[in-house]
């Protein structure tokens, strides 16, 4: 038995894929210590791991960053400067055999450098490769953004370098650049998607990168959700996630697009999750073929959904594809634009830019998907590829194999 520490971001899209893996590692005899915030304490403990609080949980809380990817880097450096003193002390005392490290966890990168503890990277999003050119990354990330956002990105880059230079001076380490900050490449890198879906798959060698597909197992989500599907209707599931979710105007557009027609009937049943940031009771003009909830048991809902309208978060996208559900992707930030591009490229859905999301475009996209079998076929094909990698059990196999070969 080995002791392993998990360092992750504190958002559902990053935490949820790790929970089945943690449970599997515990079942195989590993002692897992998982750092996070109060919101995930119960689910982490239910996986069998020992929960530890980050020392500044308010700073670690997920938020919408201004300035795109560079804004994320700046905030991650700020968080690192706050939590590193306590984190380094505690991990030194734990003395784990290895660390499981999220590909975007900057403070984990510093811990790896400073304490020299072996790390294994996992990623619930598409990862950047060291062979990529930073110019290409900037083109993908900023080419279609407004000048005000680009300016905020430049200011964020300045904050990142200012904070990271202080960290480097204090701990005698080297802060990562643009690509390394979003990859945390190690000798073993576990990717919770398939090579077919991932951009530029030829760059990712089978030796370093293990594409295990979706990490999904039944979740014990406490909700009062109850839904009866009408066989004569198509089910549309709508969710913009838990971070970027302030879309009252968007919800009204959805009502206009999919609400009851003049005769009081509709070919759709619609389930809309507000993600916890907007009280469904505060929303007006809700058609009676809509069900609005703070949260829904997403894995259950996806199994009887015909179309998923989503922000394109990688976790939600993977779960939909796992069940063969085609998507309408309306990216809101960061890697979601890349997810939208890949879904469109693979023929598993349709992308709509936020500025073009209207009742007409939403209705057109959903109707096109429902009338065109190739979208369902594309989603099912990607779903097969996501299941083929072995999921959380495949990931555990790779970790145990690496442990044995490395003598950890």
VOLUMKOL-715981 format. One line per field, with one value per residue (C-alpha): residue number from 1; x, y, z; residue in one letter. Coordinates in steps of 0.05 Angstrom, whole numbers, padded with zeros to 5 digits. Each point is the difference from the previous one (the first is absolute). Example, Ala and Ser with C-alpha at 12.3 -4.5 7.8 and 13.67 -1.06 7.14 Angstrom:
2
pos: c(1,2)
x: c(00246,00027)
y: c(-00090,00069)
z: c(00156,-00013)
code: c(a,s)
This chain:
408
pos: c(1,2,3,4,5,6,7,8,9,10,11,12,13,14,15,16,17,18,19,20,21,22,23,24,25,26,27,28,29,30,31,32,33,34,35,36,37,38,39,40,41,42,43,44,45,46,47,48,49,50,51,52,53,54,55,56,57,58,59,60,61,62,63,64,65,66,67,68,69,70,71,72,73,74,75,76,77,78,79,80,81,82,83,84,85,86,87,88,89,90,91,92,93,94,95,96,97,98,99,100,101,102,103,104,105,106,107,108,109,110,111,112,113,114,115,116,117,118,119,120,121,122,123,124,125,126,127,128,129,130,131,132,133,134,135,136,137,138,139,140,141,142,143,144,145,146,147,148,149,150,151,152,153,154,155,156,157,158,159,160,161,162,163,164,165,166,167,168,169,170,171,172,173,174,175,176,177,178,179,180,181,182,183,184,185,186,187,188,189,190,191,192,193,194,195,196,197,198,199,200,201,202,203,204,205,206,207,208,209,210,211,212,213,214,215,216,217,218,219,220,221,222,223,224,225,226,227,228,229,230,231,232,233,234,235,236,237,238,239,240,241,242,243,244,245,246,247,248,249,250,251,252,253,254,255,256,257,258,259,260,261,262,263,264,265,266,267,268,269,270,271,272,273,274,275,276,277,278,279,280,281,282,283,284,285,286,287,288,289,290,291,292,293,294,295,296,297,298,299,300,301,302,303,304,305,306,307,308,309,310,311,312,313,314,315,316,317,318,319,320,321,322,323,324,325,326,327,328,329,330,331,332,333,334,335,336,337,338,339,340,341,342,343,344,345,346,347,348,349,350,351,352,353,354,355,356,357,358,359,360,361,362,363,364,365,366,367,368,369,370,371,372,373,374,375,376,377,378,379,380,381,382,383,384,385,386,387,388,389,390,391,392,393,394,395,396,397,398,399,400,401,402,403,404,405,406,407,408)
x: c(00000,00024,-00022,-00020,-00019,-00049,00009,-00057,-00039,-00064,-00053,-00049,00031,00067,-00022,-00055,00044,00050,-00050,-00010,00076,00012,-00052,00034,00069,-00026,-00031,00070,00031,00024,-00008,-00024,00002,-00039,00006,-00062,-00054,-00062,-00046,00034,00014,-00058,00011,00075,-00010,-00052,00054,00041,00052,00021,-00022,00047,-00017,00041,00024,-00034,-00065,-00032,00057,-00003,-00075,-00012,-00018,-00006,00068,00007,00052,-00008,00055,00048,-00051,-00002,00076,00002,-00052,00034,00066,-00036,-00032,00067,00033,-00053,-00004,00071,00029,-00052,-00005,00074,00004,-00059,00023,00070,-00030,-00045,00060,-00042,00028,-00028,-00047,-00058,00001,-00052,00029,-00021,00020,00056,00013,00009,00054,00036,-00007,00030,00060,00012,-00011,00024,-00057,-00019,-00063,-00051,-00042,-00073,-00042,-00074,00011,00040,00073,00053,00062,00071,00012,-00056,00020,-00024,-00022,-00048,-00029,-00010,-00034,-00048,-00014,-00004,-00011,-00076,-00004,-00017,00057,-00022,00010,00068,00021,-00022,00041,00063,-00011,-00011,00066,00035,-00030,00020,00073,00002,-00028,00038,00066,-00011,-00016,00062,00043,-00029,00001,00057,-00045,-00019,-00071,-00029,-00013,-00066,00001,00029,-00050,-00056,00033,00043,00032,00028,00026,-00071,-00059,-00071,-00050,-00074,-00020,00014,00055,-00053,-00032,00065,00031,00066,00001,00064,00040,-00019,00043,-00030,00060,-00013,-00075,-00054,-00068,-00047,-00065,-00056,00008,-00073,-00034,-00068,-00002,-00040,-00028,-00051,-00056,-00076,00000,-00057,-00015,-00048,00019,-00055,00014,-00030,00049,00074,00038,00046,00048,00029,00057,00055,00037,00015,00051,-00024,-00073,-00034,-00043,-00070,-00005,00025,-00054,-00053,00027,-00007,-00072,-00015,00036,-00029,-00061,-00071,-00026,-00064,-00042,00030,00040,00073,00042,00050,00008,00054,00042,00040,00051,00018,00064,-00011,00012,-00070,-00062,-00049,-00057,00026,-00008,-00065,-00039,00018,-00038,-00035,00042,00063,00027,00049,00045,00062,00033,-00021,00032,00035,00021,-00072,-00029,00049,-00023,-00068,00020,-00003,00041,00044,00009,00065,00056,00049,00033,00043,-00032,-00072,00020,00033,-00060,-00048,00042,00007,-00075,00000,-00036,00015,00014,-00013,00063,-00002,00071,00008,00074,00069,00004,-00075,00014,00047,-00051,-00051,00048,00014,-00073,-00017,00060,-00020,-00072,-00030,-00034,-00007,00036,-00031,00039,-00029,-00013,-00041,-00041,-00072,-00067,00006,00071,-00014,-00063,00035,00060,-00044,-00047,00060,00030,-00067,-00012,00070,00020,00074,00004,-00027,00047,00059,-00016,-00008,00066,00037,-00036,00028,00071,-00009,-00020,00056,00056,-00022,-00022,00019,00019,00047,00029,00012,00033,00048,00016,00014,00042,00040,00009,00028,00047,00025,00008,-00046)
y: c(00000,00070,00069,00046,00073,00029,00074,00024,00062,00010,-00004,-00055,-00011,-00015,-00037,-00046,-00041,-00014,-00028,-00069,-00005,00017,-00052,-00052,00017,-00006,-00067,-00022,00019,00071,00052,00063,00070,00050,00076,00041,00046,-00011,-00008,-00066,-00027,-00049,-00029,-00006,-00036,-00046,-00020,-00027,00056,00041,00072,00059,00073,00048,00054,00056,-00031,00066,00013,-00071,00007,-00005,00065,00032,00029,00062,-00003,-00071,-00052,00054,00020,-00072,-00001,00065,-00024,-00067,00034,00043,-00061,-00036,00058,-00006,-00075,-00024,00013,-00044,-00050,-00012,-00010,-00049,-00041,-00005,-00028,-00049,-00022,-00033,-00051,00041,00057,-00001,00068,00036,00025,00071,-00001,00051,-00008,-00074,00018,00039,-00056,-00048,00045,00019,-00067,-00045,-00049,-00043,00024,-00030,00049,-00010,00045,00008,00050,00001,00008,00043,-00034,00027,-00004,00050,00071,00053,00043,-00056,-00003,00075,-00003,-00054,00035,00074,00006,00006,00040,00073,00051,00014,-00073,-00002,00062,-00034,-00060,00042,00030,-00069,-00023,00057,-00021,-00072,00018,00046,-00052,-00059,00037,00009,-00074,-00019,00044,-00026,-00075,-00004,-00029,00017,00021,-00033,00036,00003,-00072,-00034,00036,-00038,-00068,-00017,-00055,-00058,-00069,-00025,00043,-00026,00034,-00009,00001,-00038,00013,00006,00059,00034,00053,-00016,-00072,-00016,00040,-00042,-00063,-00063,-00005,00065,00010,-00050,00018,-00038,00032,00023,-00012,-00014,-00039,00009,00061,00006,00069,00024,00032,00000,-00008,-00039,-00003,-00040,-00003,00008,-00049,00047,00056,00012,00016,00061,00008,00069,00018,00052,-00031,00026,00055,00039,00002,00067,-00007,00027,00028,-00066,-00037,00046,-00015,-00074,00011,00034,-00054,-00062,00022,-00019,00022,00039,-00063,-00012,-00060,-00012,-00056,00010,-00014,00045,-00009,00062,00001,00070,-00026,00027,00073,00020,-00019,-00033,00032,00068,-00014,00023,-00022,-00073,-00042,-00061,-00048,00024,-00027,00047,-00024,00024,-00067,-00064,-00070,00012,-00072,-00022,00057,-00012,-00072,00023,00065,00008,00065,00035,00076,00013,00050,-00053,-00016,-00062,-00040,00013,-00012,-00066,-00023,00017,-00036,-00060,-00009,00018,00067,00052,00070,00073,00034,00073,00011,00052,00001,-00032,-00071,-00002,00032,-00057,-00051,00031,-00004,-00074,-00018,00035,-00032,-00069,00010,-00010,00067,00072,00061,00068,00061,00035,00063,-00040,-00039,00020,-00036,-00010,-00028,-00045,-00029,-00009,-00036,-00048,-00014,-00013,-00050,-00036,-00005,-00021,-00070,00013,00043,-00056,-00049,00047,00006,-00075,-00012,00046,-00033,-00067,00030,00029,-00068,-00038,00030,-00035,00063,00005,-00074,00009,00061,-00039,-00056,00050,00031,-00067,-00022,00064,-00008,-00070,00019,00063,-00035,00050)
z: c(00000,-00018,00022,-00057,00002,-00051,-00019,-00044,-00018,00039,-00054,-00019,-00069,00031,00063,-00026,-00048,00056,00050,-00033,-00008,00073,00021,-00043,00028,00071,-00018,-00023,00067,-00012,00055,-00036,00030,-00043,00006,-00018,00029,00042,-00060,-00019,00069,00002,-00070,00012,00066,-00032,-00050,00058,00001,00060,-00011,00013,-00006,-00042,00048,-00038,-00025,-00020,-00049,-00028,-00014,-00075,-00035,-00068,-00018,-00041,-00054,-00024,00011,00025,00052,00025,00005,00039,00050,00007,00017,00051,00032,00000,00037,00055,00010,-00014,00071,00033,-00057,-00003,00076,00001,-00060,00028,00064,-00039,-00042,-00055,-00048,-00058,-00016,-00048,-00033,-00044,-00065,00017,00074,00003,00074,-00013,-00050,00053,00052,-00051,-00011,00072,00036,-00057,00012,-00061,-00034,-00048,-00039,-00015,-00044,-00008,-00058,-00064,00017,-00033,-00026,00010,-00075,-00013,-00017,00049,-00060,-00021,00070,00001,-00068,00024,00065,-00020,-00075,00006,00065,00008,00008,00072,00018,-00034,00040,00064,-00021,-00008,00069,00028,-00031,00035,00066,-00012,-00012,00060,00047,-00030,00005,00075,00007,-00040,00044,00065,-00017,-00051,-00053,-00072,-00015,-00062,-00065,-00039,-00025,00061,00046,-00036,-00006,00061,-00043,00041,-00018,00005,-00023,00005,-00046,00013,-00073,-00064,-00051,-00054,00034,00022,-00045,-00034,00025,-00039,00050,00060,00005,00029,00046,00038,-00011,00017,-00028,00046,-00024,00046,00074,00018,00054,00034,00044,00065,-00015,00051,-00039,00000,-00075,-00031,-00074,-00042,-00074,-00051,-00056,-00051,00017,-00009,00064,-00001,00058,00011,00047,-00002,00058,00070,-00013,-00061,00015,00003,-00061,00015,-00071,-00028,00039,-00029,-00070,00016,00022,-00067,-00040,00033,00040,-00016,-00068,-00013,00009,00069,-00024,-00012,-00030,00056,00073,00028,00063,00019,00055,00026,00032,00070,-00014,-00021,00040,-00048,00040,-00020,-00075,-00033,-00062,00007,-00051,00030,-00043,00037,00065,00036,00056,00036,-00013,-00034,00002,-00066,-00014,00008,-00041,-00058,-00007,-00025,-00034,-00075,-00003,00051,-00003,00037,00013,-00024,00066,-00011,00055,-00022,-00073,00017,00040,-00057,-00052,00047,-00008,-00074,00008,-00055,00023,-00014,00028,00019,00027,00055,00015,-00006,-00026,-00014,-00068,-00017,00024,-00046,-00058,00012,00009,-00065,-00036,00024,-00023,00070,00006,-00020,00028,00011,00023,00061,-00040,-00051,00051,-00014,00002,-00075,00000,00059,-00032,-00067,00031,00041,-00059,-00046,00050,00009,-00074,-00020,00025,-00012,00063,00044,-00035,00011,00074,00008,-00037,00047,00058,-00021,-00002,00070,00028,-00036,00043,00063,00039,00073,00004,-00059,00034,00064,-00040,-00030,00067,00033,-00059,00003,00076,-00010,-00057,00037,00067,00036)
code: c(x,x,x,x,x,x,x,x,x,x,x,x,x,x,x,x,x,x,x,x,x,x,x,x,x,x,x,x,x,x,x,x,x,x,x,x,x,x,x,x,x,x,x,x,x,x,x,x,x,x,x,x,x,x,x,x,x,x,x,x,x,x,x,x,x,x,x,x,x,x,x,x,x,x,x,x,x,x,x,x,x,x,x,x,x,x,x,x,x,x,x,x,x,x,x,x,x,x,x,x,x,x,x,x,x,x,x,x,x,x,x,x,x,x,x,x,x,x,x,x,x,x,x,x,x,x,x,x,x,x,x,x,x,x,x,x,x,x,x,x,x,x,x,x,x,x,x,x,x,x,x,x,x,x,x,x,x,x,x,x,x,x,x,x,x,x,x,x,x,x,x,x,x,x,x,x,x,x,x,x,x,x,x,x,x,x,x,x,x,x,x,x,x,x,x,x,x,x,x,x,x,x,x,x,x,x,x,x,x,x,x,x,x,x,x,x,x,x,x,x,x,x,x,x,x,x,x,x,x,x,x,x,x,x,x,x,x,x,x,x,x,x,x,x,x,x,x,x,x,x,x,x,x,x,x,x,x,x,x,x,x,x,x,x,x,x,x,x,x,x,x,x,x,x,x,x,x,x,x,x,x,x,x,x,x,x,x,x,x,x,x,x,x,x,x,x,x,x,x,x,x,x,x,x,x,x,x,x,x,x,x,x,x,x,x,x,x,x,x,x,x,x,x,x,x,x,x,x,x,x,x,x,x,x,x,x,x,x,x,x,x,x,x,x,x,x,x,x,x,x,x,x,x,x,x,x,x,x,x,x,x,x,x,x,x,x,x,x,x,x,x,x,x,x,x,x,x,x,x,x,x,x,x,x,x,x,x,x,x,x,x,x,x,x,x,x,x,x,x,x,x,x,x,x,x,x,x,x)
